[in-house]
């Protein structure tokens, strides 16, 4: 009996040495989770039977150290969750390793070739929540977008007097302030829209507009701005508290025909947040929409998992959002190569979500989660396991000597 007891101890110690050795070997593996061997005593009735290995569990509750890398597609998880991959055979894998790259087709892939899964976008780059598939980045050039609105926020100085002379854009004494805004036509050509603000009464103002230094005639064509009376104008008023009078003009349209084959451009200028206080003229927002065309430049990842393609014109377009998976019993996931796991019956079905929401942990872009192995603890455990192994071999040796002594007596 002592032989079998000592042999069970050798087998158990060997299993523990395997776990410790695997932990030490993966101390630098991204997203690796340390394992421990768990034992239980064995009895046959009241007779001792030794020890057995009842399981090898992994520590998913302890996160590895997050280290910045500066690579846009590197991702680190802190807390619950796994990245979801689909390999070439259509099998779903789950991993904590956030090393991702973009292949020639724009697919975001892991080192093992698995495609990163996430929410896709529609034709207008709006997220399709619930539609999970492989994340793919469009590297096509971005088409120009024609400007059709400008949000303009400023304060017009109530202390100023109305100019004595009729408006003339070439004479700064005939207007109180001016400000320029870039707008774009349907071909992506830039145009400069200049607004000239003229105070006409205590709470009344006019705005005159020129485009590319030219006035706009009655048929929306640009003409040399020698005759200031042909500029587009709008009149708006303020209340006694300095807020704009909503009963009057708060949004005015500017329409012009570019002389370059582009469509007619209509830009609605929103003045609803403009004020008239007794303080200096200050523009706090001058936000036109529209942009010129641009070529694909790079990819950007947000901390909520949203992925954007960036372009040479300074624009960004949403390409998708990384989904995370969580399990009721991650300990029962099936370990596989490439620092990944497979779903099992005992692990339960995955719950999908996004970083920072619900039970899911936080995602850090441009960083990686290291192994959660504590090397010092593993080295101490290695010495302990080695001592246990040696002690069990000593039990076998002693039992062998006693048996031999018995044979000698006979």
Residue, then its C-alpha position, 0 to 999 in steps of 0.5 A: x500500500x505504501x508503494x501506491x500511496x507514494x506513487x500517487x504523490x509522485x504523480x501529483x507532484x509531477x502534475x504540479x511541476x507541469x503547471x508551475x513550469x508552464x506558468x514560468x514558461x509563459x511569464x512574458x506571454x501577453x494575456x496569459x493566466x496563471x494556473x494552479x494544480x489542486x489536490x484531494x486526499x484519497x481513501x478506500x474506506x478508512x484506509x489511506x490511498x494517497x492523493x489525486x489531482x482534482x483540477x488545474x484552475x486558472x486565475x481569471x480574477x487577477x489582471x496582468x500589468x497593462x503596458x503602453x505600446x503606442x500601436x493603434x491596434x494593440x488592446x488591453x483588457x482590465x477586468x472581465x471579458x475576452x476578445x472574440x476571434x473566428x478562425x479560418x475554420x469558422x471556430x470561435x475562440x476567446x482570448x485575452x491577448x490584444x495583439x492585432x494587425x490589419x491584413x491586406x483585405x482590411x481585416x483585423x486579425x490576431x497572430x493566429x490568423x483569427x478575425x476579430x469580431x465586433x459590431x459592423x456599420x451600415x452604409x452611413x457608418x452607423x453601428x449595427x448593434x447586435x450584428x456581430x461579424x469580422x471587423x474590417x477597415x475600409x481603405x478606400x478614399x473618402x468622398x468629399x462632402x458638400x457643406x450645408x450648415x455652419x454653427x456660429x457662436x459669438x458675442x457681439x459687443x453691445x457697447x459699440x456704435x453703428x457705423x456712420x457710412x453704408x457697408x463697404x467690405x473694403x472699408x473696415x469703418x463701415x462694419x463692426x466685425x468680420x469672420x471667415x468660415x471655410x466651406x466646401x462644394x460637391x467636388x470638395x473644393x474649398x471656399x471662403x465665406x466671409x461674414x461682416x457684422x454691422x450694427x444698425x440700432x441698439x439691438x439690431x444687426x445686419x450680416x453681409x456675406x461674400x464668398x471667395x471675396x466675391x458678392x452674390x447676385x440675384x441668381x446666386x452667381x458670384x460676381x466681383x464684389x465692387x458693388x457692396x449692395x449685391x452681397x447677401x444680407x440678413x437682419x437679426x435682433x437681440x432681446x434686452x437680456x442679450x439673447x437673440x430674438x427667436x421671433x426673428x432671424x436665427x438661421x439664414x441661408x447662403x446660396x452660391x453657384x461655384x464657377x467650377x462645375x460643382x453643384x449649387x451650394x446652400x449653407x444654412x448659418x445658425x446664429x441661434x446661440x449668438x449673444x449681445x453682451x457688453x463685452x468684447x467680440x469673441x467667437x467661441x464656435x465656428x463649426x461648418x460641416x463638409x470636407x474635401x476628399x481624403x485618402x486613407x491614412x491610419x486606424x484609430x481605436x477608442x477605449x470603448x472599442x470603437x474603431x475609426x479609419x482616419x483620412x488625410x483631410x482630417x476626417x474620421x469614419x467609424x468602422x465598427x466596435x469590438x465586442x467582448x464575451x463573458x462566461x458564467x464559469x470561465x474556469x470551465x473554458x477549454x484551453x487551447x494554443x495561441x493563448x485562447x480558450x474554447x467554449x464548453x458545456x460547463x462554461x455556459x454560453x457567452x454573453x456579448x457586450x462592449x468594454x466598460x458596460x455591464x459586467x465587462x472590464x475596461x479596454x485600453x487602446x495602444x497597450x497590452x495586458x501582460x501575463x499575470x504570473x508572479x515569477x517570485x511566487x512560482x519559483x518558491x512553489x517550484x522549490x516546494x514541489x521539488x521537495x514534495x517530489x523528493x519526499x515521495x521518492x524517499x517513501x518509495x525507497x524506504x518501502x523498498x528497503x523494508x521489503x528487501x529486509x523482509x525477503x532477506x529474513x525469509 
